[in-house]
């Protein structure tokens, strides 16, 4: 267990994205700048940070994440990280895949120099029939990833995920077992599933793994897509306490992650050491 970690100031951004990628990028850059100026060392964007629209057009917007970036969206985000000297988690981004019409839904982490430090391609794709009668089949326009991804941010080990992954606790337990202290869950939760399970699942992942959970979210109706997102961007501590929340609207929240209080909790209630499976 590391004893040399410093507190980490994290900001989680809530967005309302539509089918205009340049406008979405401008929205993200403005929120990043605000959070960075307020002292955030790590800024986290939600899933679908640059596009929510016709899934057929999404494939044409997909970019490579191989540096140097040739696409304007990834390049713009990298420049923001570099300009503000922050860590930047891009919660969900259309990344080119072998299947040209089915890009990955990728979360990637940029360092303060604007370089890619970790890439996570969403493992679990959202193929469901919603309580309101609508069906969503993410696998028809998205390729699934194949591996988890850990990354170190200012000495803090973090685990990456995207939205629907939240319902698969084995992913987050694997991260905790490998030393994660922070779990990222950038999302665009639907309203019916969000009302039922968003807070419950995020707090459960925090408690059972004694980790901080940072969950930037999409909010509101998304143009002409017919979709609406639940919002309620959250930062949760390892005891399950909500440190900060933005129920609705576009904006950001922040909290300081404290390694000493996390270590004290893990020492008092050594759940991770008591595992037998």
Secondary structure, 3 states (H helix, E strand, C coil): CCCCCCCEEEEEEEECCCCCHHHHHHHHHHHHHHHHHCCCCEEECCCCCCCCCCHHHHHHHCECCCCCCCCHHHHHHHHHHHHHCCEEEEEEEEECCCCCCCCEEEEEEECCCCCEEEEEECCCCCEEECCCCCEEEHHHCCECCCCCCEEEECCEEEECCEHHHHHCHHHHHHHHHCCCCEEECEECCEHHHHHHHHHHHHHHHHHHHCCEEEECEEEEECCCCCCEEECCEEEECCCCCEEEEECCCCEEEEEEECHHHHHHHHHHCCCCCCCCC
